[in-house]
Amino acid sequence: MGAQTPSITADENLVYTEGTPLKIEWALKKQATVIIQIVNQEGRVVRTLDGQKRGGGKYSQTFDGRDFAGKPLPAGGSYKVRFTVDPTAAADLNFGVGGILGTVRSAFIFKDSRVFSLDTKPLLPGTVVVKVDGEEWKITDKFIGNEPAFTVDVTQGTISLNPAAELQENADVEVTASAGLPLVNPWDLQTTPDGNLFIVDNAYIYDSVFLKQAQAECRTGSIYKVSPSGVPINSFGVNGELKATSTLCNGLAVAPNGDLYLSTPSDFISVTDSNGTEKFKIKQPDTAPVAVTENTTELVGLAEVYGHNIFASMGKSVLKIAGIALNEKNQLFVTSNRNVGVHDASKSDVSGYLASQNQKTGYRQPPVEWAFLGPCIKAGGDYFYQTTSSHSLVKFRFDDKLNTFSKVWETSVRQPDAMITYESAMWHPIGFALDGSGLIYIADRMNHRIDVFFDSGDSVKYVYCFGAAGTNVSKLQMLAPHAIAISPDNKSLYIADDG
C-alpha cells in the first residue's frame, strides 16, 4: 500500500491508550480512497477501521480497543493509527513470474568432480549462470569441440561442467539458477504459520463434448511446498508433490499447527502434516448407509453432507467437494455444488458432523446448481465467506450452539447482460484471502484483477482494485487470477494466475 499523500491532514502520532476509546480525526483536501488501520508494535495490522472512497471534507472515527473479531487487544501493547491514501500495489518481479519461484545461488571449491548440485529442482535451464574464478559462463557458450560450457539436469537440480574445460585446483565455482515448478493450473494457495507457501496445481483433460466430462481423464493433483524466499522445498512428498493423496485436490486449508486439510472430489478430505505425510482421512465409512429423505435437514454421510453429485445419472462422481476452510475453533467448513457443511476437524468420520444446509433448507452454497468450483471459501471466527455463481461474495455466520446459518451480507450481484468491467461489480470471483484485520482480497477472474473490500461487520464496502489495465498498479497485468494467499506477517500477497 502507498504512503500517506498530502491530500490528507491527520495527527500521525495518535496512540491508543488501553481502556480509553480513541477519537481519530482527519480531513481530505480532495476525493481519495482512505484506509484507516490500527498497527501494533511489530508493524502488523490488527484492525481495519475503514476503507472506502470519500470526498473532500472533515471526518472522525472512534477506536474501541478491539480487533476485527471483537476481542480486546492484548493488554500492555502500543497501538498506532495508520492512514493509507489512494493505495497502490507493485509486484515483486523476483518471485513467481512465469512459473519462476526464486533464485538459488551456491558457491563451491573445485576438487575432482565437475558435477555440482543446487539441491533444488526443477531448474530452469536458461537461467543458469556459472562463474569460475569470476569468469561468467552461460549455457549458450561453446567450448572445445563446440560442446556447451555446461549441461543442466533439470530434474535432479545438477550442473555438469564441460569435461574438456581447464579448471585450476581449488578454483572458486559459483552457480546461480532460477528454480521453478511445472505449474499447469494453479488452483489454490495457502500460507502456513512458519511462512511457507503451499500451491495446489490441478489439470483437467476435458472431452470435446461437455456431457462426457464424467469420463474425462484428469491428472493427479500436485501439492507443492515453497519457502518464503520462493524456493521449492523438495523434501515435501515426492519431487515436491504430495505423496499421500492420489487424486485431484479442490481446496486446501491450514490448521494453526501447520497440518494440511486437502479436499478431494472423491468424497474424502486428506489430513497430512506439514511434510505431506498423511495422518488420517475424513470420510464416510465404506459400510455406512447414506440416510437422506426429502425434508431432512441433518444429512448423514459425506456424500450428501459435503457433496452433491450432479453427475449421478452417469453413475460417476465428479467434483463433489468444491472448497474447504478451517476456523480458529477447529471447525471445518466444506462446500459443494449445493450444500455447505460443518465438521469437527479432529474426527475422521461422520461422527464429527456438526451441521449442514442445502437448497431445500436454507441458503444454497452457491445459490445455483452450476457453481464455479475452486478455492471459493474462507473462514474467520464464527464466520465463513463463499463466492457464488451470481458473481458475488457472501458472508455467513454459523451459530455452533444452535447449529444454524445466517447470512450477514452479500456484495453487489452482476446482472447476466452486464459483461463489462465497472468498479465494484465482480465477474467470476473465485479465490480470496482474509487479512485478519477486515480487508478481503478477491481474485476477480474475468475482470483480470484483484478487488479489495472492507468488511465493516454487518456490511461490506468496495475499496479499490489492482491488476487490470488502467488501475493504479506497477508492472503487474493478470490474465486469470484464480487463488490468493497472504503471508503470516500480512506484508505479501501471493496470486495464482492460471492464465
C-alpha positions as CSV (number, residue, x, y, z in Angstrom):
1,M,0.0,0.0,0.0
2,G,1.2,3.5,-0.7
3,A,2.4,6.1,1.8
4,Q,0.4,9.0,3.1
5,T,0.0,11.7,0.5
6,P,-0.5,15.5,1.0
7,S,-4.2,15.1,0.2
8,I,-5.0,14.2,3.8
9,T,-4.4,16.1,7.1
10,A,-4.3,14.0,10.3
11,D,-2.4,13.6,13.5
12,E,0.2,10.9,12.7
13,N,1.1,10.5,16.4
14,L,-2.2,9.0,17.6
15,V,-1.5,6.2,20.1
16,Y,-4.3,4.1,21.7
17,T,-4.3,4.0,25.5
18,E,-5.8,0.9,27.0
19,G,-9.3,1.4,28.3
20,T,-10.0,4.7,26.7
21,P,-11.7,5.0,23.3
22,L,-9.5,6.8,20.8
23,K,-11.1,9.5,18.6
24,I,-9.5,9.8,15.2
25,E,-10.0,12.9,13.2
26,W,-8.7,13.7,9.7
27,A,-9.5,15.9,6.7
28,L,-9.3,15.3,3.0
29,K,-8.5,18.1,0.6
30,K,-10.0,16.2,-2.4
31,Q,-11.7,12.9,-3.2
32,A,-9.5,9.9,-2.3
33,T,-9.6,6.3,-1.2
34,V,-8.6,6.2,2.5
35,I,-7.8,3.1,4.6
36,I,-7.5,3.6,8.3
37,Q,-5.8,0.8,10.3
38,I,-4.6,0.1,13.8
39,V,-1.0,-1.2,13.9
40,N,0.8,-2.9,16.8
41,Q,4.4,-2.5,17.8
42,E,5.6,-5.2,15.4
43,G,4.0,-3.3,12.5
44,R,1.2,-5.8,12.0
45,V,-2.2,-4.5,11.2
46,V,-4.6,-5.7,13.9
47,R,-7.8,-3.9,12.7
48,T,-9.0,-2.0,9.7
49,L,-11.4,0.7,10.8
50,D,-12.5,2.0,7.5
51,G,-11.6,1.7,3.8
52,Q,-13.5,3.5,1.1
53,K,-13.5,6.4,-1.4
54,R,-14.5,9.7,0.2
55,G,-15.0,13.3,-1.0
56,G,-13.1,16.3,0.4
57,G,-14.1,17.3,4.0
58,K,-13.6,16.6,7.7
59,Y,-14.1,13.1,9.2
60,S,-13.8,11.3,12.5
61,Q,-13.7,7.7,13.7
62,T,-13.6,6.1,17.2
63,F,-11.5,3.0,18.0
64,D,-12.7,0.9,20.9
65,G,-9.6,-1.2,21.5
66,R,-10.9,-4.4,19.9
67,D,-9.7,-6.4,17.0
68,F,-11.7,-7.3,13.9
69,A,-13.3,-10.3,15.7
70,G,-14.4,-8.1,18.5
71,K,-11.9,-9.3,21.1
72,P,-9.9,-6.8,23.2
73,L,-6.4,-6.3,22.0
74,P,-3.7,-7.8,24.3
75,A,-3.1,-5.6,27.3
76,G,0.1,-3.6,27.6
77,G,0.6,-3.1,23.9
78,S,1.2,0.1,22.0
79,Y,-1.0,0.7,19.0
80,K,-0.8,3.5,16.4
81,V,-3.1,4.7,13.7
82,R,-2.0,4.3,10.1
83,F,-3.6,6.2,7.1
84,T,-3.2,4.9,3.6
85,V,-4.4,7.2,0.8
86,D,-5.1,6.1,-2.7
87,P,-3.3,2.7,-2.2
88,T,-1.1,1.3,-4.9
89,A,0.3,-2.2,-5.5
90,A,3.5,-3.4,-7.1
91,A,4.7,-6.9,-7.8
92,D,8.0,-8.4,-6.6
93,L,9.2,-9.4,-10.0
94,N,11.9,-11.7,-8.4
95,F,9.1,-14.0,-7.2
96,G,6.6,-16.0,-9.1
97,V,6.8,-14.7,-12.7
98,G,6.1,-17.2,-15.4
99,G,6.5,-20.1,-13.1
100,I,9.8,-18.9,-11.7
101,L,9.7,-19.1,-7.9
102,G,13.1,-17.8,-6.9
103,T,16.8,-17.6,-7.4
104,V,19.2,-20.2,-5.9
105,R,22.9,-19.4,-5.5
106,S,25.6,-21.7,-4.2
107,A,29.4,-21.5,-4.0
108,F,31.8,-24.4,-4.4
109,I,35.5,-25.1,-4.3
110,F,36.6,-27.3,-7.3
111,K,38.3,-30.5,-6.5
112,D,37.8,-33.5,-8.7
113,S,34.1,-33.7,-9.5
114,R,32.7,-31.4,-12.2
115,V,29.1,-32.0,-11.1
116,F,27.5,-29.5,-8.7
117,S,24.1,-29.8,-7.1
118,L,21.9,-26.9,-6.1
119,D,19.7,-29.2,-4.0
120,T,16.6,-27.6,-5.6
121,K,14.6,-28.8,-8.6
122,P,13.4,-28.4,-11.2
123,L,15.8,-25.8,-12.5
124,L,15.0,-23.5,-15.5
125,P,18.0,-24.1,-17.9
126,G,18.0,-20.7,-19.5
127,T,18.5,-19.0,-16.1
128,V,21.6,-21.0,-15.1
129,V,24.9,-19.0,-14.8
130,V,28.2,-20.4,-13.8
131,K,31.2,-18.3,-12.6
132,V,34.7,-19.9,-12.4
133,D,37.1,-17.6,-10.6
134,G,34.9,-14.7,-11.5
135,E,34.6,-15.6,-15.2
136,E,31.0,-15.9,-16.3
137,W,29.8,-19.0,-18.2
138,K,26.4,-19.2,-19.8
139,I,24.6,-22.2,-21.1
140,T,24.8,-20.9,-24.6
141,D,28.6,-20.6,-24.5
142,K,30.5,-23.2,-26.6
143,F,33.8,-24.8,-25.6
144,I,36.2,-27.3,-27.1
145,G,34.6,-29.4,-29.8
146,N,31.7,-27.0,-30.0
147,E,30.3,-28.6,-26.8
148,P,28.4,-26.4,-24.3
149,A,30.2,-24.9,-21.4
150,F,27.9,-27.0,-19.1
151,T,24.8,-29.0,-19.1
152,V,21.8,-28.9,-16.7
153,D,19.9,-31.8,-15.3
154,V,16.6,-30.0,-14.5
155,T,15.0,-33.0,-12.7
156,Q,18.0,-33.6,-10.4
157,G,19.0,-29.9,-10.0
158,T,22.6,-30.5,-11.0
159,I,25.1,-28.7,-13.3
160,S,27.8,-30.6,-15.1
161,L,30.8,-28.6,-16.4
162,N,32.4,-29.4,-19.8
163,P,34.9,-32.2,-19.1
164,A,37.4,-30.6,-21.6
165,A,37.5,-27.2,-19.9
166,E,40.6,-26.5,-17.9
167,L,40.0,-25.8,-14.2
168,Q,42.5,-25.0,-11.6
169,E,42.6,-26.9,-8.3
170,N,40.6,-25.1,-5.6
171,A,39.0,-22.8,-8.2
172,D,36.0,-20.9,-7.0
173,V,32.8,-22.1,-8.7
174,E,29.6,-20.1,-8.2
175,V,26.3,-21.4,-9.6
176,T,23.1,-19.3,-9.9
177,A,19.8,-20.5,-11.3
178,S,16.1,-19.9,-11.0
179,A,14.0,-22.7,-9.6
180,G,10.6,-23.2,-10.9
181,L,7.6,-25.5,-10.8
182,P,5.9,-27.1,-13.8
183,L,2.6,-25.4,-12.9
184,V,-0.3,-26.2,-15.3
185,N,-3.4,-25.0,-13.5
186,P,-2.6,-23.4,-10.1
187,W,-5.8,-23.9,-8.2
188,D,-5.4,-22.9,-4.6
189,L,-2.8,-21.2,-2.4
190,Q,-2.2,-21.2,1.4
191,T,0.5,-20.0,3.7
192,T,1.4,-21.7,7.0
193,P,2.4,-20.1,10.3
194,D,6.1,-20.6,9.5
195,G,5.7,-18.6,6.3
196,N,5.9,-21.5,3.8
197,L,3.6,-21.4,0.8
198,F,1.6,-24.4,-0.5
199,I,0.4,-24.5,-4.1
200,V,-2.3,-26.8,-5.3
201,D,-1.9,-27.5,-9.1
202,N,-4.5,-29.4,-11.0
203,A,-5.0,-30.2,-14.6
204,Y,-8.1,-31.5,-16.4
205,I,-8.4,-33.1,-19.8
206,Y,-11.9,-32.5,-20.9
207,D,-13.7,-34.4,-23.6
208,S,-14.8,-32.3,-26.5
209,V,-18.4,-33.0,-25.6
210,F,-19.2,-31.4,-22.2
211,L,-21.6,-34.1,-21.2
212,K,-18.8,-36.6,-21.4
213,Q,-16.9,-34.7,-18.7
214,A,-17.6,-37.5,-16.2
215,Q,-15.5,-39.9,-18.3
216,A,-12.7,-37.4,-18.9
217,E,-9.3,-38.2,-17.6
218,C,-7.5,-36.0,-15.2
219,R,-4.0,-35.8,-13.8
220,T,-3.3,-36.4,-10.2
221,G,-3.4,-33.2,-8.2
222,S,0.1,-31.9,-7.2
223,I,0.8,-30.1,-4.0
224,Y,4.0,-28.1,-3.9
225,K,5.7,-26.5,-0.9
226,V,7.7,-23.3,-1.4
227,S,9.9,-21.4,1.1
228,P,9.2,-17.8,2.0
229,S,12.0,-16.8,-0.4
230,G,10.4,-18.6,-3.3
231,V,12.5,-21.8,-3.4
232,P,10.6,-25.2,-3.9
233,I,11.1,-27.5,-0.9
234,N,11.8,-30.9,-2.5
235,S,11.7,-32.8,0.8
236,F,7.9,-32.4,0.7
237,G,6.3,-35.5,-0.6
238,V,7.9,-36.8,-3.8
239,N,9.7,-34.3,-6.1
240,G,7.8,-31.6,-4.4
241,E,4.5,-33.3,-4.8
242,L,2.2,-34.6,-2.1
243,K,2.7,-38.3,-1.7
244,A,-0.4,-39.2,0.3
245,T,-3.3,-38.1,-1.9
246,S,-3.5,-39.8,-5.3
247,T,-6.4,-37.7,-6.6
248,L,-7.3,-34.1,-7.6
249,C,-7.4,-31.6,-4.7
250,N,-10.1,-29.0,-4.9
251,G,-9.3,-27.0,-1.8
252,L,-6.6,-26.6,0.9
253,A,-6.9,-25.4,4.5
254,V,-4.2,-25.0,7.0
255,A,-4.5,-25.6,10.8
256,P,-2.7,-23.5,13.4
257,N,-0.3,-26.3,14.0
258,G,0.6,-26.5,10.2
259,D,-1.5,-29.6,9.4
260,L,-3.0,-29.5,5.9
261,Y,-6.6,-30.4,5.1
262,L,-7.0,-31.3,1.4
263,S,-10.4,-31.7,-0.1
264,T,-10.9,-34.1,-3.0
265,P,-13.7,-34.8,-5.4
266,S,-13.7,-38.4,-4.1
267,D,-15.8,-37.7,-1.1
268,F,-12.9,-37.5,1.4
269,I,-10.6,-35.0,3.0
270,S,-7.0,-36.0,3.5
271,V,-5.3,-34.6,6.6
272,T,-1.5,-34.5,6.5
273,D,1.3,-33.0,8.5
274,S,3.3,-30.1,7.0
275,N,5.7,-32.6,5.4
276,G,2.9,-34.2,3.4
277,T,2.6,-37.4,5.5
278,E,-1.0,-38.4,5.8
279,K,-2.3,-38.7,9.3
280,F,-5.9,-39.7,8.6
281,K,-8.8,-39.2,6.2
282,I,-12.2,-37.6,7.0
283,K,-14.6,-39.8,5.1
284,Q,-17.9,-41.7,5.1
285,P,-17.3,-45.3,6.3
286,D,-17.5,-47.8,3.4
287,T,-20.2,-49.8,5.1
288,A,-22.4,-46.9,6.4
289,P,-25.6,-46.2,4.5
290,V,-26.4,-42.7,3.4
291,A,-29.6,-41.6,5.1
292,V,-31.4,-38.9,3.0
293,T,-35.0,-38.0,2.9
294,E,-36.9,-35.3,1.1
295,N,-37.2,-33.0,4.1
296,T,-34.2,-33.9,6.1
297,T,-32.0,-31.1,7.4
298,E,-29.4,-33.2,9.1
299,L,-28.0,-35.3,6.4
300,V,-25.7,-38.3,7.2
301,G,-22.6,-39.3,5.3
302,L,-20.1,-37.1,3.5
303,A,-21.6,-37.9,0.1
304,E,-24.6,-35.7,0.9
305,V,-23.5,-33.6,3.8
306,Y,-20.5,-32.2,1.9
307,G,-21.2,-33.0,-1.7
308,H,-24.0,-33.3,-4.2
309,N,-23.3,-35.5,-7.2
310,I,-24.6,-33.6,-10.2
311,F,-23.4,-36.4,-12.5
312,A,-25.4,-39.1,-10.6
313,S,-27.3,-40.2,-13.7
314,M,-23.9,-41.0,-15.3
315,G,-23.0,-43.2,-12.4
316,K,-19.8,-41.4,-11.6
317,S,-18.8,-38.8,-9.1
318,V,-17.2,-35.7,-10.5
319,L,-16.0,-32.7,-8.5
320,K,-18.3,-33.1,-5.5
321,I,-16.4,-31.1,-2.9
322,A,-15.7,-27.6,-4.0
323,G,-13.7,-26.0,-1.2
324,I,-12.9,-26.2,2.5
325,A,-11.9,-23.7,5.2
326,L,-10.8,-24.1,8.8
327,N,-11.6,-21.6,11.6
328,E,-10.0,-21.0,15.0
329,K,-12.4,-23.4,16.7
330,N,-11.1,-26.3,14.6
331,Q,-14.4,-26.4,12.7
332,L,-14.1,-27.4,9.1
333,F,-16.5,-25.7,6.6
334,V,-17.0,-27.8,3.5
335,T,-18.8,-26.6,0.4
336,S,-20.1,-28.4,-2.7
337,N,-22.3,-27.6,-5.7
338,R,-25.3,-27.1,-3.4
339,N,-24.5,-27.7,0.2
340,V,-22.4,-26.3,3.0
341,G,-21.5,-28.4,6.0
342,V,-19.5,-28.0,9.2
343,H,-17.4,-30.8,10.6
344,D,-15.2,-31.3,13.7
345,A,-11.8,-31.2,12.1
346,S,-10.3,-33.6,14.7
347,K,-12.7,-36.5,13.8
348,S,-12.1,-38.8,10.9
349,D,-15.7,-39.9,10.1
350,V,-19.3,-38.7,10.1
351,S,-19.3,-38.7,13.9
352,G,-17.6,-35.3,13.6
353,Y,-20.6,-33.9,11.5
354,L,-22.0,-30.8,13.2
355,A,-24.5,-29.3,10.7
356,S,-25.3,-28.7,7.1
357,Q,-27.8,-26.9,4.9
358,N,-28.8,-27.2,1.3
359,Q,-31.0,-25.6,-1.3
360,K,-34.1,-27.0,0.4
361,T,-33.4,-25.8,3.9
362,G,-31.7,-22.5,3.6
363,Y,-29.2,-20.5,1.5
364,R,-27.7,-22.6,-1.2
365,Q,-23.9,-22.5,-1.5
366,P,-23.5,-21.4,-4.2
367,P,-27.1,-20.4,-5.0
368,V,-27.4,-22.1,-8.4
369,E,-26.6,-25.7,-9.4
370,W,-23.7,-24.9,-11.7
371,A,-21.0,-23.5,-9.4
372,F,-17.6,-22.0,-10.0
373,L,-15.6,-24.6,-8.2
374,G,-12.3,-24.0,-6.6
375,P,-10.8,-22.3,-3.6
376,C,-14.0,-20.4,-3.0
377,I,-14.4,-20.4,0.8
378,K,-12.6,-18.9,3.7
379,A,-13.3,-18.9,7.5
380,G,-12.6,-16.5,10.3
381,G,-14.0,-16.8,13.8
382,D,-17.7,-17.7,13.7
383,Y,-18.0,-16.6,10.0
384,F,-17.3,-18.1,6.7
385,Y,-17.2,-16.5,3.3
386,Q,-18.3,-18.0,0.0
387,T,-18.2,-16.9,-3.7
388,T,-21.2,-17.7,-5.8
389,S,-22.3,-18.0,-9.4
390,S,-24.0,-14.7,-9.2
391,H,-20.6,-13.1,-9.2
392,S,-20.7,-12.1,-5.6
393,L,-19.2,-12.8,-2.2
394,V,-21.4,-13.8,0.7
395,K,-20.6,-13.7,4.4
396,F,-22.4,-16.2,6.7
397,R,-22.4,-16.8,10.4
398,F,-22.5,-20.2,11.9
399,D,-24.1,-20.5,15.4
400,D,-22.4,-23.6,16.9
401,K,-24.9,-23.6,19.8
402,L,-28.0,-23.7,17.6
403,N,-26.2,-25.3,14.6
404,T,-27.8,-22.7,12.3
405,F,-26.5,-20.5,9.5
406,S,-27.5,-16.9,8.8
407,K,-26.4,-14.5,6.0
408,V,-24.7,-11.3,7.1
409,W,-24.1,-9.5,3.8
410,E,-23.6,-10.0,0.1
411,T,-21.7,-7.9,-2.4
412,S,-23.5,-6.5,-5.4
413,V,-24.7,-9.1,-7.9
414,R,-23.7,-8.7,-11.6
415,Q,-26.6,-8.8,-14.0
416,P,-26.4,-11.5,-16.7
417,D,-26.1,-9.0,-19.5
418,A,-23.6,-6.7,-17.7
419,M,-20.4,-8.2,-19.3
420,I,-18.4,-5.0,-18.9
421,T,-15.9,-4.1,-16.3
422,Y,-17.1,-1.5,-13.8
423,E,-15.9,-0.5,-10.4
424,S,-17.3,-2.8,-7.7
425,A,-19.0,-5.5,-9.7
426,M,-17.1,-8.7,-9.9
427,W,-17.1,-11.2,-12.8
428,H,-16.3,-14.8,-11.8
429,P,-14.8,-14.2,-8.3
430,I,-13.2,-17.5,-7.3
431,G,-10.4,-17.1,-4.9
432,F,-9.9,-14.8,-1.9
433,A,-7.9,-14.1,1.2
434,L,-8.8,-12.5,4.5
435,D,-6.0,-10.5,6.2
436,G,-7.5,-10.8,9.7
437,S,-8.0,-7.1,10.1
438,G,-11.1,-6.6,7.9
439,L,-9.7,-6.4,4.4
440,I,-10.7,-9.0,1.8
441,Y,-8.8,-9.6,-1.4
442,I,-10.8,-11.2,-4.2
443,A,-9.4,-12.9,-7.3
444,D,-11.8,-11.3,-9.8
445,R,-11.0,-13.7,-12.6
446,M,-12.8,-12.4,-15.7
447,N,-12.1,-8.8,-14.8
448,H,-8.4,-9.8,-14.7
449,R,-7.8,-8.0,-11.4
450,I,-7.8,-8.2,-7.6
451,D,-10.7,-6.5,-5.8
452,V,-10.3,-5.3,-2.3
453,F,-13.3,-5.0,0.0
454,F,-13.6,-3.8,3.6
455,D,-15.8,-5.9,5.9
456,S,-17.3,-3.5,8.4
457,G,-19.0,-6.2,10.4
458,D,-22.6,-6.2,9.2
459,S,-21.9,-4.7,5.8
460,V,-19.2,-4.6,3.1
461,K,-17.6,-1.7,1.2
462,Y,-15.6,-1.7,-2.0
463,V,-12.2,-0.2,-1.5
464,Y,-10.1,-0.4,-4.7
465,C,-8.7,-2.9,-7.3
466,F,-5.4,-3.6,-8.9
467,G,-4.0,-5.7,-11.7
468,A,-6.3,-4.7,-14.6
469,A,-5.4,-2.2,-17.3
470,G,-6.0,1.4,-16.2
471,T,-5.7,0.7,-12.4
472,N,-3.1,2.0,-10.1
473,V,-0.6,-0.9,-10.3
474,S,3.0,-1.1,-11.2
475,K,4.4,-3.8,-13.5
476,L,1.5,-6.2,-13.0
477,Q,-1.0,-7.4,-15.5
478,M,-3.0,-10.5,-14.7
479,L,-4.9,-12.7,-17.1
480,A,-7.0,-15.1,-15.0
481,P,-6.2,-14.7,-11.2
482,H,-7.6,-17.8,-9.5
483,A,-6.3,-18.0,-5.9
484,I,-4.8,-15.8,-3.3
485,A,-2.9,-16.2,-0.1
486,I,-1.5,-13.7,2.4
487,S,1.8,-14.2,4.2
488,P,1.6,-14.5,8.0
489,D,3.1,-11.0,8.5
490,N,0.4,-9.5,6.2
491,K,3.1,-7.9,4.1
492,S,3.0,-10.1,1.0
493,L,0.1,-11.2,-1.3
494,Y,0.5,-14.4,-3.4
495,I,-1.6,-14.6,-6.5
496,A,-2.0,-17.7,-8.7
497,D,-2.8,-16.7,-12.3
498,D,-4.0,-19.8,-14.2
499,G,-4.0,-17.8,-17.4
